Amino acid sequence: MLFRALLKHSIKFGALRFIDAKGNVSVFGDGSEPRCTVRLKRNSLNYSLAFNPALSVPEAIMEGDLVVEDGSLFDLIEIAAQNYSRVENFPLAGALRL
């Protein structure tokens, strides 16, 4: 799963529990605060979330396809902000933006 690979590479601070559309659970980060759990409702979003997370993650949240189940939206934003420089350095980032 491409989005999971992006999260594994990028999330090093905080604790993000990710549940994909098939129910598979992954935990990323160092376990510190902030903490949250997010669930992906549509498996088809796996690739679009990885291609441009700055645009597609907020869209998926607004459309109800990515749901914060534990913690708050603020916690998710804080985790993303703390780790965003690593998202930009994802090894496949250049290939994904062609």
HELIX and SHEET records of a PDB file:
HELIX    1   1 LEU A    2  SER A   10  1                                   9    
HELIX    2   2 LEU A   45  PHE A   51  1                                   7    
HELIX    3   3 PRO A   53  GLU A   63  1                                  11    
HELIX    4   4 LEU A   73  GLU A   88  1                                  16    
HELIX    5   5 ALA A   93  LEU A   96  1                                   4    
SHEET    1   A 4 VAL A  25  GLY A  29  0                                        
SHEET    2   A 4 ALA A  15  ILE A  19 -1                                        
SHEET    3   A 4 ARG A  35  LEU A  40  1                                        
SHEET    4   A 4 LEU A  66  ASP A  70 -1                                        
END                                                                             
